[in-house]
Amino acid sequence: MSGESPALDATAIVSVFNRRGVRYVVVGALAAIAQQAPIAPTRGIDFTPEQSPENLRRLSAALGELNARIRTDSLEGGVPFDHHAASLGRAEVWNLVSPHGEFDLTFRPSGFEGGFGDLMARAHRVVVEGAEVCVADLDDVIRSTEAAGRPEDLRVLPALYRHRRSRRAVEPHSE
């Protein structure tokens, strides 16, 4: 964008989603960080929302409350857009900005063609800064990161692998 994006206040964004009853899974770096992965936070938070018509209506209401706009390099503060439920479901990805920072809606993250349903099956509910958040399982974050294959993703994979190994080393074994 032409100016600096607002600092990320992920808790504010999540709180609006929660208050509006949006069903989602947080994916990406912040999902890994919520599970104590030692990686640097990114500029935004990534969500995979459920695509049911009712959830898309709730998501639209949340986007209105957040004053969400399409993120662009050409216009500081983003571009207003029509985010009614039907239009939200027509795109695979929405790159957005609000006064609370940047966030993306990704209906089918890399490695998860089933989107929300695939991720929700193993997701975890955690409390981060007082807000309950549904986050993708660390194995699913790693799978998506591998599938995306972007240079910035590949750089964090060794830390994610080490974190997964250290977690498994301390988990009780069920037999």
C-alpha positions, 0 to 999 in steps of 0.5 A: 500500500502507499502508506503503512498498514495499521499494526495488526490487532488480531485479537480485535479481528477475532473478537468481531468474528466470534461476536458475529458467530463466524465459523473459521479456522486460523491458518498460517503463521499465527496458527503455529505461533498460537501453538508456541512455534518459535517463528516470527509473526507475519503482518496479518492473520489468515482465516479459512471460513466455513462456506455455508450461506449462513456463515458467509452472511455472518462473515459479511456482517463481521467485515462490515463491522471491521470496515474491511477493504480490499488491500491494494498497493495503490490506495492506502486504506484499501478499496471498499467492496461489496461483501455480501454472502454470495460475492464472498463465496465466489472468490478463493482468496480475499486480501483485506485490510481494516483499522485493526490490520491486514487479514486474508480469507482463504477458502481453500488453503494450499494442501486443503481442497476441502477448506474449512471442513478438512481443517476443522477436523483436527483444529484446536481451540486456544485462548490468545490474549483473552480471545478464544480462537480456533487454529489449524493443527500444527501438522496441517499448518506444516502441510499447507506451508509445504504445499504453498512452497513460497520462499517465505514459507520454505524459510520457516519450515525447519523451525516448524519441523523442530517444534513439531519434533519437540512437541512429540517428544514430550507428548504422552504415548498412548498404546 
